[in-house]
Amino acid sequence: MSDKIAKKRKRYIVRFTLLAVMVGLVVTALVLNYQRKNSELVDEGTTAPNFELAGLNTEQETIKLSDYEGQGVMLNFWATYCPPCKEEMPYMEEVYPEYKEKGVEILAVSVDRSELIVNQFMDKYDLSFPILHDKSEQVLTTYGIQPLPTTLFISPDGTVQRKVMGGLDIDRIKMYLDEIVPEA
């Protein structure tokens, strides 16, 4: 008799666990859908929303997009676990000094959870352009970014000139950066 009770108890626990997991998945899907619908759709021709994030390799503790008003900005969303992101980082580093002189800033927004992993990545690739940390993915959500990498090229007046989903090669980076160089 106690063997039957034990089997019933195990079935009850398994069923309850499966039900709890399914409810959790449904709630997660609903929350993500709500966030996506309520996030600003940032696309070509729209004004890039201001944000403030921690700067990991900068003298400033936090960086705001508005700090770069009047400059062109390449805003790149990436993560260390993203292969196309890893491929484009050396190209971004290569063009950074030239375009910084021309009045264009490169801001790379990492959505990795761990600051340590991002710091190791920056050291490995010897990155000198500002790396910002969006571990809560608040800016990622606000901008409605999918997939990684996604890069926005923002003109000096704050308008998104280009939104590029996926990795970039050096020629395309230069072409899009040339479009957002401030007029002298």
Residue pairs with C-beta under 8 A, 6 or more apart in sequence:
35 141
36 141
36 144
39 141
39 142
39 143
39 144
40 46
40 49
40 142
40 143
40 144
41 144
42 48
42 49
42 142
42 143
42 144
42 152
42 160
42 163
43 160
43 163
44 160
44 161
44 162
44 163
45 159
45 160
46 159
46 160
47 158
47 159
47 160
48 65
48 73
48 75
48 143
48 152
48 154
48 158
48 159
48 160
49 65
49 142
49 143
50 64
50 65
50 66
51 64
51 65
51 138
51 139
51 142
52 62
52 63
52 64
53 62
53 63
53 109
53 132
53 133
53 134
53 139
54 61
54 62
54 63
54 132
54 133
55 61
55 62
55 63
55 130
55 131
55 132
55 133
56 110
56 115
56 118
56 119
56 122
56 131
56 132
56 133
57 122
57 127
57 128
57 130
57 131
58 130
58 131
60 67
63 107
63 130
63 132
65 73
65 75
65 107
65 154
68 105
68 107
69 156
69 158
70 103
70 156
70 182
71 103
71 104
71 105
71 156
71 182
72 99
72 102
72 103
72 104
72 105
72 153
72 154
72 155
72 156
72 177
72 180
72 181
72 182
73 104
73 105
73 106
73 107
73 152
73 153
73 154
73 180
74 92
74 99
74 104
74 105
74 106
74 107
74 151
74 152
74 153
74 154
74 173
74 176
74 177
74 180
75 107
75 109
75 151
75 152
75 153
75 154
76 88
76 92
76 106
76 107
76 108
76 109
76 149
76 150
76 151
77 109
77 111
77 134
77 140
77 143
77 145
77 148
77 149
77 150
77 151
78 85
78 88
78 89
78 108
78 109
78 110
78 111
78 148
78 149
79 85
79 110
79 111
79 112
79 148
80 86
80 110
80 112
80 117
80 118
80 121
81 112
82 148
82 149
84 148
84 149
84 166
84 167
85 148
85 149
85 167
87 167
88 149
88 167
88 168
88 169
88 173
89 108
89 125
89 127
90 125
91 168
91 169
91 170
91 173
92 106
92 108
92 127
92 129
92 173
93 125
93 126
93 127
93 128
93 129
94 170
95 106
95 170
95 173
95 174
95 177
96 106
96 128
96 129
97 128
99 106
99 177
99 181
100 106
100 129
102 181
102 182
103 156
103 181
103 182
104 177
104 180
104 181
104 182
105 129
105 130
106 129
106 130
107 129
107 130
107 132
108 127
108 129
108 130
108 131
108 132
109 132
109 133
109 134
109 139
109 140
110 118
110 121
110 131
110 132
110 133
110 134
111 134
111 135
111 137
111 140
111 148
112 118
112 133
112 135
113 135
114 135
115 133
115 135
118 131
118 133
121 127
122 131
134 140
143 152
146 165
147 165
147 166
149 165
149 166
149 167
149 168
150 163
150 164
150 165
150 166
151 162
151 163
151 164
151 168
151 176
152 160
152 162
152 163
152 164
153 160
153 161
153 162
153 163
153 164
153 176
153 177
153 179
153 180
154 160
154 161
154 180
155 161
155 179
155 180
156 180
156 182
161 176
161 179
161 180
162 176
162 179
164 172
164 176
168 176
